[in-house]
């Protein structure tokens, strides 16, 4: 009897669906400028990587809107490198979202890495000293011109959004919630919206009905959907699903992140295999973007991808 009341509440008094949306209706939302989908390239860790990505995008006539960058942490770039990185983004109208601190638990806390059980603690900020250093790195990135950040902790999102609303940090700064925050429902999406998220990355292996449930559950911000994924997290590719994903989940960023593992790609001490490894991987990611666009072109749906960039938080240099 109690469950029936809960189910009736969800059906009658919320926008959420009680089960997945297997009917998968069209999304009625788009990006500013009318696009259903855009390209998001992940794992651009240096100015060299970014330059190679830009050249490859020009060569293949691929419009990249957003770059998830310096995942290993902006602390790994010196001040001049960080400013140069922002300059490249500004010159090419790219929204650069950076991780302000060392990722993958390469700080003084190691519970996160302690085998099968430590992982459940998640990638959250650990203590107020860490929050202090986090904010110092946010400030350093904003000073260099960066206007977007990858967020893994809802508490950090809450605080940063408060500061944005009060004018302490620039109003044009954007926050993307990472897949490592571990969200996969419309309830979670609306919560993140209320905390100030400008987009969020659902869990990587969401089915089409699951994605439809999120969009039809009242979530308005863009969804960042993995189209390819590192081997250690599943290694799948779903390029041929691009038209359906755009139709049901718009506005959506097609997220491209192939590779061996997050640990290999974003470690804090050396590029994997060779100095050119990530440069070559940046070019491969652009090729994947072209393949995704070709699937969109051959679709029976009227999916729009365009070069509109007026709403992007491009670096200010």
Beta strands, then each sheet from edge to edge (+ up, - down):
strand 1: 37-44
strand 2: 66-69
strand 3: 95-98
strand 4: 148-151
strand 5: 174-177
strand 6: 199-200
strand 7: 222-228
strand 8: 252-256
sheet 1: 3+ 2+ 1+ 8+ 7+ 6+ 5+ 4+
end
